[in-house]
Amino acid sequence: MYAPVQLLSASRQNLLRLTLIRVLVLAAQAGSVGMAYAIHLLPLPWLALCVTLAVSAALCLATALRLRGPWPVTEQEYAAHLGVDLIIHSVLLYYTGGSTNPFVSYYLVPLTIAAATLPWLYSIVLSGLALAAYTLLLAWYDPLDLPPGYRATLQIYGMWLSFVLAAGLITFFVARMAEELRRQEQRQAQRREESMRDQQLLAVATQAAGAAHELGTPLATMSVLLKELRQEHRDPQLQDDLGLLQAQVQLCKESLQQLVRAAEADRRQAIREQTALEWVDAVLRRWHLMRPEATYRFQSLGRGSAPRLMPPADLSQALLNLLNNATDASPENLDIRLDWDAQWVKLTIRDHGPGVPLAIAEQIGRPFFTTKGKGFGLGLFLSQASVTRAGGTVKLYNHEDGGTLTELRLPHGVARP
């Protein structure tokens, strides 16, 4: 099976629109030939015209059936279809007056489409084909036996109708084709940006794995020394400080162990389903153990039962990073609110810090950029990457009453595949 990107490629969409153009032009041509035959307007080779129109109809049907299949449409195939359209139009012109037929200007429609949607080499080849056909029709065609005055009248009104048809097709369909190409370029740019972000994440992950491996031994040594110091020194104030240091070292060891367990669980896809309220509550408890100096108020504003989620471990770490950023800005009176609707789960964190300076707002979230005097500038970058992979968004606003409002939005049932 082919990937959805191939099925929805610009060439495939443009061939679909070209088929629609063919159907509209074929209907106009068949209607004109039928009317001319019914009222005996012109003496024309009816059999040859009907055969040519039948070939055009068969081509439309074959192209429609081909587009239902999974095969990707290449630029060569799309250019070949435009070339066949030029040949069919040339045959119709041959039997209806050649270069004297006012609809000879329809050559510009396929050429304009080619110029708007194909590389220049294909456009040059198709232009050469149209020029060769037009040149042959100057001297080699089936002439129409018409009175001079009648010929002039048909020429004038035919030129007007040809202009209306060409202008309408070029304005509408070529604009749609060019818009599809622009959308494809935007998707490619987005994929390039995601690829660069993934490369940055891989580099950070590699460094983190090495650091986690190297930190295990010094943390174990610090834990042993702190235990011995608590046994040797009985000063109550020193005991409190040593106890705090020991708790912090133990928290670091547990964080490293959780990192290993999370990686193993992610590898096995062992992600537990839980409600959004349970997930946020568990992350808040862990965060408050890490940052006991923080004071906060948590509110659940959603109506009805909380939606169920399957958040991966890195999404919980992303929320921890956002909470730590808010604590660094202002650890007192944090306002945390959880809400949800039919599609999204929304969590907001409001701090009372200095806010986000407008001069550097666009740089926040880039790797190794920080507004704090400490840290590596990776917290928000990793958080944004994890939330984006889960289909959500992270946004920071300057609150109207001061401080920063961090908004985290996640879709229902989020789980990274």
C-alpha positions, 0 to 999 in steps of 0.5 A: 500500500502507498502512503497517504502522502502519495495518495494526496499528492499535488499531481494527483489532485491536479489530475483530478481537476484536469479530468473535471476540465475535460468533462466540462470541455467535452460537454461543451464540445458535444453540445456544440456538435449536436446543436450544429447537426440538429439545425444543420448549421454547418456541413461538418464530418460528423462521423470523424467528430463523433469518434474523436469525442468518443475517444475523449470521453473514454479517456475521461472515464479511464482517468477517473477509474485510474484515480480510484487506484492506489498508484501515485500520479507522477509528473510524467504521467500528468504531463502525458495527459496534458499532451493527449489533450493537446492532440485531441484538440488538434484533431478536432480543429483539423475537422473544423477549419484548422487555424481559422477556427476561433477555438484555436486559442484553447491551446493556451489553457493546457499550456497555462496549466502546465506552466503553473503545475509542472517543471519548466522542462515539461512546459517547454515540451508541451509548448513545442507540441502545441506550436507544432500542431498549430503550425501544421493546422495553418496549412493542413486542415479540412476547410469549411465551406461557408459564405464570407459574411457568415464566416466573419460572424462565426469568427467574431462570436467564436472568438468571444466564446473561446475567450470566455471559456479559456479565461474561466478555466484558467482563472478558476482551475489554475488558481486551485492547482497553484493553491494546492502546490502552495499547500504541499510546499507548506506541508513539506516545510512543516515536515522539515521543521519537525525533522530538525526538531526530532534531530535536536531531541535525539541529540538531547536524549543522547546527552541525557542518557550519558548523563544519567549513566554517569550520575548514578555513581556520584549520587550513590557516593553522596548518599553513603556520605550523607548517611555517615555524616548524620550518624557522626554529627548530632547537631539538630540544625545540621541534622535537618540540613543533612536530612534535606540533602539526603532527601534531595539526593534520593529524589535524584536517584528516583528520577533516574530510576523512573527515567529508565522505567519510563523508557522500558514502559514506552518500549513495551507500550505499557501506558496506563489509561486514566482520567485527566483528573487522575493524571494531573493530580498524580503529576501535581503530587510529584511536582510538590515533592520536588518543589515544596516551597511552592503554594498553589490552588488547583481547580477542576472546572470541567462538567461531567466525568473527566475524559480518559487519557493514555498519557506517555511518560514524556507527557507527564515530564512535559507538565512537570517542566511547565510547573517548574517554570511557573514555580521559578517565576513565582512560587507563591499562589500559583493558580492551576485549572483543569477544564475540558470540552467535547474535544480538548482537555485544557490545563492552565497555569497562572503565576505572578512573576514578571511575565514574558518580555515581548522582545524575546517572546518568539525565542522562548521554546527554542533549545538552549534559550532561557530567561533564567539565570540557571538552567539549560533552556531545554524545559519548554523546548522538550515540553513543546516537543512532547505535547506536539507529538501527542497532538496538543499545543503549549502557549504562553501569554502575558496575563492582563493582571500580571504574570504569565498564563501557560495553556496546555491543550491535549486531545481526548484519549491522547497516546503517542503511537 
